[in-house]
């Protein structure tokens, strides 16, 4: 259960502010800048509200207090799900997000709210990735998470899902920024992932509890992904995709933009390849991202890494960057299979059997199974296999 930093009454007023019909993000921000607190705003007269720049109809809506009934219902839902309200004046509110042009005045946070103070890196991409894109997202997100960055994405199917899962598999932190309420699962196949993130990471949204995932919500939430992050990594996406929109938002917000190069014949590579042409940093491994982060961010990652080592009872000498060499019962067959498989395209089992004529199908299948268990090979639908990059 998150520890509240504001009283129930203060929370109720923030919720009522968020739920005023017709009051957008920028309008709410201007009112808070003028009146400092929602309580002062709701106590203001219509004349004072109109003087702050709102229309007569909107001033009447605020003065009537019509949004408080919905705010009470929101509080009940938040209590049921263990969701915290993080206002823009709250010390937990992400400092980088507060600096953007139109920061949300209220965030709904379900999970480990302390992650809002962590160093975040946005990872975005297409909902229809290639095997290469999935492999790149999993590898880079996992390595960057182990480097101490909190992987932030939108929990959409495809690249977003791969990034979240890789961070969790690395035993590291991840934040999912949703285009719906934090109590709504979208897409539905990510129900288990949503539960795991709520437990080990953080679900975040500016949309009230119970909000449906409307298409227009996703570009709105994308500015939060980039706004909270020190940089944005684009893995795959078409030229005019959602990830391209997020990259433009990141540039407008003064964030570093990184991109994974892709096959020039694949439409899913047009977005990142174009970003690289326009000046985004080309990324081949996790270090390409870390070395381009601001010096103060790199220092913070180093300090965080030392703290983790001390917490685990380890010293720096006990850590090695050399990969662990796997031993296989049929090492020669495994080596030959790895030479045949590609990281960017699936190879069918029948093709492997035909190309390795001196081996039986059962030997190949047994070796593929062993390689899957060690994480060096991944099976795709239709008996296709790829080498994990």
Secondary structure as the mmCIF struct_conf table of DSSP 4:
data_model
#
loop_
_struct_conf.conf_type_id
_struct_conf.id
_struct_conf.beg_label_comp_id
_struct_conf.beg_label_asym_id
_struct_conf.beg_label_seq_id
_struct_conf.end_label_comp_id
_struct_conf.end_label_asym_id
_struct_conf.end_label_seq_id
HELX_LH_PP_P HELX_LH_PP_P1 UNK A 2 UNK A 4
BEND BEND1 UNK A 5 UNK A 6
HELX_RH_AL_P HELX_RH_AL_P1 UNK A 8 UNK A 18
TURN_TY1_P TURN_TY1_P1 UNK A 19 UNK A 19
TURN_TY1_P TURN_TY1_P2 UNK A 21 UNK A 22
HELX_RH_AL_P HELX_RH_AL_P2 UNK A 25 UNK A 35
BEND BEND2 UNK A 36 UNK A 37
HELX_RH_AL_P HELX_RH_AL_P3 UNK A 38 UNK A 43
BEND BEND3 UNK A 44 UNK A 44
HELX_RH_AL_P HELX_RH_AL_P4 UNK A 46 UNK A 51
TURN_TY1_P TURN_TY1_P3 UNK A 52 UNK A 53
HELX_RH_AL_P HELX_RH_AL_P5 UNK A 56 UNK A 64
TURN_TY1_P TURN_TY1_P4 UNK A 65 UNK A 67
HELX_RH_AL_P HELX_RH_AL_P6 UNK A 68 UNK A 81
TURN_TY1_P TURN_TY1_P5 UNK A 82 UNK A 82
STRN STRN1 UNK A 83 UNK A 87
TURN_TY1_P TURN_TY1_P6 UNK A 88 UNK A 89
BEND BEND4 UNK A 90 UNK A 90
TURN_TY1_P TURN_TY1_P7 UNK A 91 UNK A 92
BEND BEND5 UNK A 93 UNK A 93
HELX_RH_AL_P HELX_RH_AL_P7 UNK A 95 UNK A 98
TURN_TY1_P TURN_TY1_P8 UNK A 99 UNK A 99
BEND BEND6 UNK A 100 UNK A 100
TURN_TY1_P TURN_TY1_P9 UNK A 101 UNK A 102
BEND BEND7 UNK A 105 UNK A 105
STRN STRN2 UNK A 106 UNK A 111
HELX_RH_3T_P HELX_RH_3T_P1 UNK A 113 UNK A 117
BEND BEND8 UNK A 118 UNK A 118
STRN STRN3 UNK A 120 UNK A 124
BEND BEND9 UNK A 127 UNK A 128
HELX_RH_AL_P HELX_RH_AL_P8 UNK A 131 UNK A 146
TURN_TY1_P TURN_TY1_P10 UNK A 147 UNK A 148
HELX_LH_PP_P HELX_LH_PP_P2 UNK A 149 UNK A 149
STRN STRN4 UNK A 150 UNK A 153
TURN_TY1_P TURN_TY1_P11 UNK A 157 UNK A 158
HELX_RH_AL_P HELX_RH_AL_P9 UNK A 159 UNK A 169
TURN_TY1_P TURN_TY1_P12 UNK A 170 UNK A 171
STRN STRN5 UNK A 174 UNK A 177
BEND BEND10 UNK A 179 UNK A 180
TURN_TY1_P TURN_TY1_P13 UNK A 182 UNK A 183
BEND BEND11 UNK A 184 UNK A 184
BEND BEND12 UNK A 186 UNK A 187
HELX_RH_3T_P HELX_RH_3T_P2 UNK A 188 UNK A 190
HELX_RH_AL_P HELX_RH_AL_P10 UNK A 191 UNK A 200
BEND BEND13 UNK A 201 UNK A 201
STRN STRN6 UNK A 202 UNK A 205
BEND BEND14 UNK A 206 UNK A 207
HELX_LH_PP_P HELX_LH_PP_P3 UNK A 208 UNK A 208
TURN_TY1_P TURN_TY1_P14 UNK A 209 UNK A 210
HELX_RH_AL_P HELX_RH_AL_P11 UNK A 215 UNK A 228
BEND BEND15 UNK A 229 UNK A 230
STRN STRN7 UNK A 231 UNK A 234
BEND BEND16 UNK A 236 UNK A 236
TURN_TY1_P TURN_TY1_P15 UNK A 239 UNK A 240
BEND BEND17 UNK A 241 UNK A 241
HELX_RH_AL_P HELX_RH_AL_P12 UNK A 242 UNK A 252
TURN_TY1_P TURN_TY1_P16 UNK A 253 UNK A 254
STRN STRN8 UNK A 256 UNK A 259
TURN_TY1_P TURN_TY1_P17 UNK A 264 UNK A 265
HELX_RH_3T_P HELX_RH_3T_P3 UNK A 267 UNK A 269
HELX_RH_AL_P HELX_RH_AL_P13 UNK A 270 UNK A 277
TURN_TY1_P TURN_TY1_P18 UNK A 278 UNK A 279
HELX_LH_PP_P HELX_LH_PP_P4 UNK A 280 UNK A 280
STRN STRN9 UNK A 281 UNK A 282
BEND BEND18 UNK A 284 UNK A 285
HELX_RH_AL_P HELX_RH_AL_P14 UNK A 286 UNK A 290
TURN_TY1_P TURN_TY1_P19 UNK A 291 UNK A 292
BEND BEND19 UNK A 293 UNK A 293
HELX_RH_AL_P HELX_RH_AL_P15 UNK A 295 UNK A 311
TURN_TY1_P TURN_TY1_P20 UNK A 312 UNK A 313
HELX_RH_3T_P HELX_RH_3T_P4 UNK A 316 UNK A 318
BEND BEND20 UNK A 322 UNK A 322
HELX_LH_PP_P HELX_LH_PP_P5 UNK A 323 UNK A 326
TURN_TY1_P TURN_TY1_P21 UNK A 329 UNK A 330
HELX_RH_AL_P HELX_RH_AL_P16 UNK A 331 UNK A 340
BEND BEND21 UNK A 343 UNK A 345
STRN STRN10 UNK A 347 UNK A 348
HELX_RH_AL_P HELX_RH_AL_P17 UNK A 349 UNK A 355
TURN_TY1_P TURN_TY1_P22 UNK A 357 UNK A 358
BEND BEND22 UNK A 359 UNK A 359
HELX_RH_AL_P HELX_RH_AL_P18 UNK A 361 UNK A 373
TURN_TY1_P TURN_TY1_P23 UNK A 374 UNK A 375
BEND BEND23 UNK A 376 UNK A 376
STRN STRN11 UNK A 377 UNK A 380
TURN_TY1_P TURN_TY1_P24 UNK A 381 UNK A 383
STRN STRN12 UNK A 384 UNK A 387
#
